[in-house]
Amino acid sequence: MAEYGYFLSCEEHGPAALVEQARMAEQAGFTSLWISDRFHPWNDAQGQSPFVWSVIGALSEATSLPIETAVTCPIMRLHPAVTAQAAATAAVQTQGRFRLGVGTGEALNEHVLGDPWPRAAVRLEMLEEAVQVMRQLFAGDEVSHHGKHYTVENARLYTLPDEPVPIDVSGFGPAATELAGRVGDGFLTMEPDAEAVERFRRSGGGSKPAMGGLKVCWSSDREDALRTAHRLWATEQLPGELPQILPTPRHFEQAAELITPDRVAESVLCGDDVEAHLAAITAYTKAGFDTVCVHQIGHGPRGFFDFYRTKVLPQLPQ
């Protein structure tokens, strides 16, 4: 049976609010947590971007749920050796309930140190090498690595969980999905794409977990929910490679002026129709996903958690 998690949005909420939402998610019956890893939000309206590793430390004391970054980019802003140390510490703090979700990132977050933004194929190559470095460090040995993209000298992690941290790879196209199958312990994506799940499994993923993220905007007033979703997340409807190459929230805001509320309504479930929420989640399970993580867009999520606790989660296969 599939599992149902909650997606904590570092773009929209500060540390204290994220911790409180994690508590509410556990009380509502969600069984895991995703948390975004950002340097910037997508736009100023979202308004937040706390350092995810500090928040995970607080979450480890506030909830017993498994936690996963969705996703960390270990190729530029954070060196893979530093990412490995952070992930290993998070796994110790959560008593092994941490998974590291990784991807090739966006210029929005990763160019902030002034490095050139590589093309997609190079970023995938960097990610594969980064995963190799992190796995060596998770084994607890002293690592010296001289690769095409990364150098590590005499590095050893002393604070390690009992088992190596699982590394799940995000995929939004064939090449990334095949990389997830080849080097990942699992696969993450944001669409109920059965073809992507099958590609992941054919590429080496086998029976490893496939996990999907779903954005909704619950409200008893559907039109208000749609306005909220459009204000905060119109950027997600930008086509092609734009989300990977635009460098600042201001540029995303400019591009999002082209996205109409009707376009958002086609892609984001808004309102409090129970059957619509059940159908949106079931689309992922029918596509072969093992876990569905739901992100409530907007502030004041208590009504969302009450809605899912009483009307949605009890009707889903557990």
ROPAMI-956270 format. One record per residue (C-alpha): chain; y, z, x; residue number from 1; residue in one letter. Coordinates in Angstrom, 2 decimals. Example, Ala and Ser with C-alpha at 12.3 -4.5 7.8 and 13.67 -1.06 7.14 Angstrom:
A; -4.50; 7.80; 12.30; 1; A $
A; -1.06; 7.14; 13.67; 2; S $
//
This chain:
A; 0.00; 0.00; 0.00; 1; M $
A; 3.56; -0.61; 1.12; 2; A $
A; 5.91; 2.17; 2.12; 3; E $
A; 9.53; 2.48; 1.03; 4; Y $
A; 12.25; 3.58; 3.38; 5; G $
A; 16.01; 4.06; 3.30; 6; Y $
A; 18.42; 2.16; 5.55; 7; F $
A; 21.24; 4.31; 6.97; 8; L $
A; 24.37; 2.20; 7.53; 9; S $
A; 26.36; 3.21; 10.62; 10; C $
A; 28.87; 0.52; 9.63; 11; E $
A; 29.84; 2.39; 6.46; 12; E $
A; 29.31; 6.07; 7.18; 13; H $
A; 30.16; 8.69; 9.78; 14; G $
A; 27.62; 11.03; 11.39; 15; P $
A; 27.77; 13.86; 8.85; 16; A $
A; 27.41; 11.49; 5.90; 17; A $
A; 24.44; 9.74; 7.53; 18; L $
A; 22.66; 13.06; 8.06; 19; V $
A; 23.30; 14.08; 4.46; 20; E $
A; 21.98; 10.74; 3.19; 21; Q $
A; 18.82; 11.19; 5.27; 22; A $
A; 18.23; 14.54; 3.56; 23; R $
A; 18.80; 12.99; 0.15; 24; M $
A; 16.50; 10.08; 0.97; 25; A $
A; 13.67; 12.46; 1.84; 26; E $
A; 14.23; 14.49; -1.33; 27; Q $
A; 14.25; 11.29; -3.40; 28; A $
A; 10.83; 10.26; -2.11; 29; G $
A; 11.61; 7.68; 0.56; 30; F $
A; 9.12; 7.92; 3.41; 31; T $
A; 11.02; 6.56; 6.43; 32; S $
A; 14.49; 5.78; 7.73; 33; L $
A; 16.12; 2.81; 9.39; 34; W $
A; 19.48; 3.26; 11.07; 35; I $
A; 21.78; 0.49; 12.31; 36; S $
A; 22.95; 0.48; 15.94; 37; D $
A; 26.48; -0.86; 16.34; 38; R $
A; 29.56; -0.76; 18.53; 39; F $
A; 31.74; -2.30; 15.79; 40; H $
A; 31.38; -2.56; 12.03; 41; P $
A; 31.38; -6.10; 10.65; 42; W $
A; 34.84; -5.60; 9.13; 43; N $
A; 37.50; -2.91; 8.90; 44; D $
A; 36.65; -2.17; 5.26; 45; A $
A; 33.27; -0.78; 6.35; 46; Q $
A; 35.22; 1.51; 8.63; 47; G $
A; 32.67; 3.34; 10.83; 48; Q $
A; 30.51; 2.91; 13.92; 49; S $
A; 29.15; 6.16; 15.37; 50; P $
A; 26.97; 6.18; 18.49; 51; F $
A; 23.49; 5.90; 17.03; 52; V $
A; 21.67; 8.02; 19.62; 53; W $
A; 23.85; 11.05; 18.87; 54; S $
A; 23.18; 10.60; 15.15; 55; V $
A; 19.42; 10.33; 15.75; 56; I $
A; 19.54; 13.68; 17.53; 57; G $
A; 21.07; 15.24; 14.44; 58; A $
A; 18.61; 13.46; 12.15; 59; L $
A; 15.70; 14.88; 14.12; 60; S $
A; 16.79; 18.37; 13.05; 61; E $
A; 17.69; 17.44; 9.46; 62; A $
A; 14.66; 15.49; 8.26; 63; T $
A; 10.95; 15.07; 8.93; 64; S $
A; 10.99; 11.34; 8.13; 65; L $
A; 10.12; 8.70; 10.75; 66; P $
A; 13.23; 6.99; 12.17; 67; I $
A; 13.74; 3.47; 13.53; 68; E $
A; 16.77; 1.67; 14.91; 69; T $
A; 17.39; -1.55; 13.03; 70; A $
A; 18.22; -2.83; 15.44; 71; V $
A; 19.15; -1.96; 19.01; 72; T $
A; 20.17; -4.73; 21.40; 73; C $
A; 18.94; -3.72; 24.88; 74; P $
A; 20.10; -6.83; 26.74; 75; I $
A; 23.81; -6.34; 27.58; 76; M $
A; 25.90; -3.42; 26.34; 77; R $
A; 23.03; -1.07; 27.17; 78; L $
A; 20.71; -1.86; 30.06; 79; H $
A; 17.03; -1.74; 29.07; 80; P $
A; 16.41; 1.20; 31.42; 81; A $
A; 19.12; 3.24; 29.69; 82; V $
A; 17.85; 2.14; 26.28; 83; T $
A; 14.35; 3.26; 27.27; 84; A $
A; 15.63; 6.71; 28.23; 85; Q $
A; 17.49; 7.05; 24.93; 86; A $
A; 14.46; 5.91; 22.92; 87; A $
A; 12.07; 8.20; 24.78; 88; A $
A; 14.33; 11.20; 24.16; 89; T $
A; 14.61; 10.26; 20.46; 90; A $
A; 10.81; 10.12; 20.25; 91; A $
A; 10.53; 13.58; 21.81; 92; V $
A; 13.16; 14.98; 19.43; 93; Q $
A; 11.33; 13.55; 16.42; 94; T $
A; 7.89; 14.62; 17.70; 95; Q $
A; 6.73; 11.02; 17.95; 96; G $
A; 8.28; 9.83; 14.68; 97; R $
A; 10.57; 7.27; 16.31; 98; F $
A; 10.22; 3.50; 16.62; 99; R $
A; 12.60; 1.32; 18.61; 100; L $
A; 13.65; -1.80; 16.73; 101; G $
A; 15.18; -4.39; 19.05; 102; V $
A; 16.87; -7.77; 18.74; 103; G $
A; 19.14; -10.20; 20.54; 104; T $
A; 22.31; -8.80; 18.99; 105; G $
A; 25.70; -10.26; 18.19; 106; E $
A; 28.74; -10.98; 20.32; 107; A $
A; 30.62; -8.61; 17.99; 108; L $
A; 28.93; -5.65; 19.68; 109; N $
A; 27.57; -6.89; 22.96; 110; E $
A; 30.55; -8.68; 24.55; 111; H $
A; 32.70; -5.54; 24.71; 112; V $
A; 32.14; -5.04; 28.45; 113; L $
A; 33.46; -8.53; 29.14; 114; G $
A; 30.15; -10.23; 29.90; 115; D $
A; 29.71; -13.87; 28.83; 116; P $
A; 27.77; -14.29; 25.58; 117; W $
A; 24.58; -16.25; 26.35; 118; P $
A; 23.12; -18.89; 24.07; 119; R $
A; 20.29; -17.87; 21.76; 120; A $
A; 17.42; -19.12; 23.94; 121; A $
A; 18.70; -17.14; 26.92; 122; V $
A; 19.12; -14.00; 24.82; 123; R $
A; 15.50; -14.27; 23.69; 124; L $
A; 14.43; -14.62; 27.30; 125; E $
A; 16.49; -11.54; 28.19; 126; M $
A; 14.98; -9.58; 25.31; 127; L $
A; 11.45; -10.37; 26.41; 128; E $
A; 12.19; -9.15; 29.93; 129; E $
A; 13.94; -6.06; 28.55; 130; A $
A; 10.84; -5.17; 26.49; 131; V $
A; 8.71; -5.54; 29.62; 132; Q $
A; 10.99; -3.16; 31.55; 133; V $
A; 11.04; -0.58; 28.76; 134; M $
A; 7.27; -0.62; 28.37; 135; R $
A; 6.85; 0.03; 32.10; 136; Q $
A; 9.20; 3.00; 31.87; 137; L $
A; 7.47; 4.39; 28.76; 138; F $
A; 4.26; 4.55; 30.82; 139; A $
A; 5.88; 7.29; 32.93; 140; G $
A; 5.55; 5.58; 36.31; 141; D $
A; 8.30; 4.97; 38.82; 142; E $
A; 9.56; 1.46; 38.15; 143; V $
A; 11.21; -1.03; 40.47; 144; S $
A; 11.78; -4.36; 38.81; 145; H $
A; 13.52; -7.46; 40.16; 146; H $
A; 13.53; -10.01; 37.37; 147; G $
A; 15.57; -12.99; 36.33; 148; K $
A; 17.98; -10.89; 34.27; 149; H $
A; 17.47; -7.22; 35.21; 150; Y $
A; 17.09; -5.08; 38.29; 151; T $
A; 15.65; -1.57; 38.21; 152; V $
A; 15.34; 0.58; 41.33; 153; E $
A; 13.11; 3.67; 41.56; 154; N $
A; 13.54; 4.57; 37.90; 155; A $
A; 11.28; 7.07; 36.18; 156; R $
A; 11.56; 8.74; 32.78; 157; L $
A; 10.70; 12.42; 32.93; 158; Y $
A; 11.25; 13.24; 29.25; 159; T $
A; 8.58; 11.26; 27.43; 160; L $
A; 6.69; 11.53; 24.12; 161; P $
A; 2.92; 11.89; 24.12; 162; D $
A; 2.53; 8.18; 23.27; 163; E $
A; 4.71; 5.24; 24.35; 164; P $
A; 7.52; 4.44; 21.95; 165; V $
A; 6.55; 1.50; 19.67; 166; P $
A; 8.90; -1.47; 20.10; 167; I $
A; 9.41; -3.64; 17.02; 168; D $
A; 11.19; -6.98; 17.36; 169; V $
A; 13.67; -8.41; 14.89; 170; S $
A; 13.29; -12.07; 13.93; 171; G $
A; 15.62; -14.36; 11.95; 172; F $
A; 14.18; -17.72; 13.01; 173; G $
A; 10.95; -19.24; 14.30; 174; P $
A; 11.54; -18.52; 18.01; 175; A $
A; 12.44; -14.86; 17.49; 176; A $
A; 9.62; -14.38; 15.00; 177; T $
A; 7.10; -15.80; 17.46; 178; E $
A; 8.51; -13.52; 20.17; 179; L $
A; 7.95; -10.58; 17.82; 180; A $
A; 4.33; -11.62; 17.39; 181; G $
A; 3.84; -12.07; 21.12; 182; R $
A; 5.50; -8.92; 22.52; 183; V $
A; 6.30; -6.62; 19.58; 184; G $
A; 4.45; -3.68; 18.08; 185; D $
A; 5.89; -4.78; 14.76; 186; G $
A; 8.29; -7.21; 13.09; 187; F $
A; 11.61; -6.60; 11.32; 188; L $
A; 13.69; -8.97; 9.21; 189; T $
A; 16.07; -8.95; 6.25; 190; M $
A; 14.57; -11.49; 3.84; 191; E $
A; 11.32; -11.45; 1.79; 192; P $
A; 10.09; -14.41; 3.81; 193; D $
A; 6.32; -14.86; 3.51; 194; A $
A; 6.38; -17.75; 5.98; 195; E $
A; 8.02; -15.54; 8.61; 196; A $
A; 5.39; -12.84; 8.13; 197; V $
A; 2.63; -15.41; 8.49; 198; E $
A; 4.28; -16.86; 11.62; 199; R $
A; 4.52; -13.35; 13.10; 200; F $
A; 0.84; -12.69; 12.43; 201; R $
A; -0.27; -16.10; 13.79; 202; R $
A; 1.79; -15.58; 16.95; 203; S $
A; -0.08; -12.43; 17.93; 204; G $
A; 1.19; -9.89; 15.41; 205; G $
A; -2.16; -9.69; 13.67; 206; G $
A; -2.29; -6.55; 11.56; 207; S $
A; 0.79; -4.96; 13.15; 208; K $
A; 3.43; -3.80; 10.65; 209; P $
A; 5.95; -6.19; 9.12; 210; A $
A; 9.06; -4.42; 7.84; 211; M $
A; 11.85; -5.81; 5.67; 212; G $
A; 15.35; -4.66; 4.86; 213; G $
A; 16.92; -5.03; 1.39; 214; L $
A; 20.60; -4.52; 0.51; 215; K $
A; 21.50; -3.40; -3.01; 216; V $
A; 24.61; -1.99; -4.62; 217; C $
A; 23.62; 0.44; -7.35; 218; W $
A; 26.20; 1.39; -9.95; 219; S $
A; 26.21; 1.86; -13.71; 220; S $
A; 29.06; -0.68; -13.68; 221; D $
A; 27.67; -3.97; -12.36; 222; R $
A; 31.09; -5.60; -11.93; 223; E $
A; 32.32; -2.66; -9.88; 224; D $
A; 29.16; -2.88; -7.78; 225; A $
A; 29.74; -6.58; -7.19; 226; L $
A; 33.33; -5.94; -6.10; 227; R $
A; 32.08; -3.29; -3.68; 228; T $
A; 29.37; -5.54; -2.25; 229; A $
A; 31.85; -8.39; -1.81; 230; H $
A; 34.46; -6.16; -0.16; 231; R $
A; 32.04; -4.56; 2.29; 232; L $
A; 29.31; -7.14; 2.92; 233; W $
A; 30.60; -10.64; 2.19; 234; A $
A; 30.18; -11.15; 5.94; 235; T $
A; 26.40; -11.18; 5.52; 236; E $
A; 26.63; -14.47; 3.65; 237; Q $
A; 28.13; -16.33; 6.61; 238; L $
A; 25.90; -19.27; 7.55; 239; P $
A; 24.05; -20.29; 10.69; 240; G $
A; 24.97; -18.78; 14.04; 241; E $
A; 28.42; -17.53; 13.01; 242; L $
A; 27.26; -13.88; 12.73; 243; P $
A; 25.96; -14.06; 16.31; 244; Q $
A; 29.03; -15.63; 17.95; 245; I $
A; 32.16; -14.27; 16.22; 246; L $
A; 33.63; -11.65; 18.59; 247; P $
A; 35.64; -9.18; 16.46; 248; T $
A; 35.76; -7.67; 12.95; 249; P $
A; 39.01; -9.58; 12.43; 250; R $
A; 37.20; -12.89; 12.95; 251; H $
A; 34.52; -11.86; 10.45; 252; F $
A; 37.20; -10.97; 7.92; 253; E $
A; 38.79; -14.39; 8.37; 254; Q $
A; 35.48; -16.20; 7.93; 255; A $
A; 34.51; -14.04; 4.94; 256; A $
A; 37.55; -15.29; 3.02; 257; E $
A; 35.40; -18.34; 2.32; 258; L $
A; 32.69; -16.23; 0.61; 259; I $
A; 33.19; -15.86; -3.15; 260; T $
A; 31.96; -12.96; -5.30; 261; P $
A; 29.60; -15.40; -7.01; 262; D $
A; 28.01; -16.16; -3.65; 263; R $
A; 27.47; -12.45; -3.03; 264; V $
A; 26.05; -12.02; -6.55; 265; A $
A; 23.39; -14.62; -5.76; 266; E $
A; 22.18; -12.66; -2.72; 267; S $
A; 22.83; -8.96; -3.34; 268; V $
A; 21.31; -7.03; -6.24; 269; L $
A; 24.14; -5.23; -8.03; 270; C $
A; 23.92; -2.78; -10.93; 271; G $
A; 21.37; -0.45; -12.48; 272; D $
A; 18.74; -2.75; -13.99; 273; D $
A; 15.49; -0.98; -13.13; 274; V $
A; 13.38; -4.11; -13.49; 275; E $
A; 15.68; -6.04; -11.15; 276; A $
A; 15.37; -3.35; -8.45; 277; H $
A; 11.59; -3.28; -8.85; 278; L $
A; 11.42; -7.07; -8.65; 279; A $
A; 13.58; -7.18; -5.51; 280; A $
A; 11.31; -4.72; -3.71; 281; I $
A; 8.14; -6.35; -5.00; 282; T $
A; 9.28; -9.69; -3.55; 283; A $
A; 8.84; -8.16; -0.10; 284; Y $
A; 5.43; -6.68; -0.77; 285; T $
A; 4.22; -9.97; -2.25; 286; K $
A; 5.44; -11.71; 0.91; 287; A $
A; 3.20; -9.44; 2.98; 288; G $
A; 5.59; -6.74; 4.18; 289; F $
A; 4.18; -3.30; 4.88; 290; D $
A; 7.50; -1.44; 4.60; 291; T $
A; 10.67; -2.13; 2.61; 292; V $
A; 13.86; -0.27; 3.62; 293; C $
A; 16.61; -0.20; 1.00; 294; V $
A; 20.29; -0.02; 1.95; 295; H $
A; 22.69; 1.21; -0.74; 296; Q $
A; 26.05; -0.49; -0.23; 297; I $
A; 29.09; 1.69; -0.72; 298; G $
A; 30.08; 5.32; -0.68; 299; H $
A; 28.91; 8.12; -2.94; 300; G $
A; 25.17; 7.37; -2.83; 301; P $
A; 23.99; 10.39; -4.84; 302; R $
A; 23.70; 8.31; -8.01; 303; G $
A; 21.61; 5.75; -6.11; 304; F $
A; 19.17; 8.41; -4.91; 305; F $
A; 18.86; 9.91; -8.40; 306; D $
A; 18.19; 6.42; -9.78; 307; F $
A; 15.49; 5.64; -7.23; 308; Y $
A; 13.92; 9.11; -7.44; 309; R $
A; 13.55; 9.01; -11.21; 310; T $
A; 13.29; 5.34; -12.17; 311; K $
A; 12.32; 3.09; -9.25; 312; V $
A; 10.09; 4.81; -6.70; 313; L $
A; 7.71; 6.32; -9.33; 314; P $
A; 6.91; 2.79; -10.57; 315; Q $
A; 6.09; 1.35; -7.15; 316; L $
A; 2.54; 1.40; -5.71; 317; P $
A; 2.31; 4.35; -3.34; 318; Q $
//
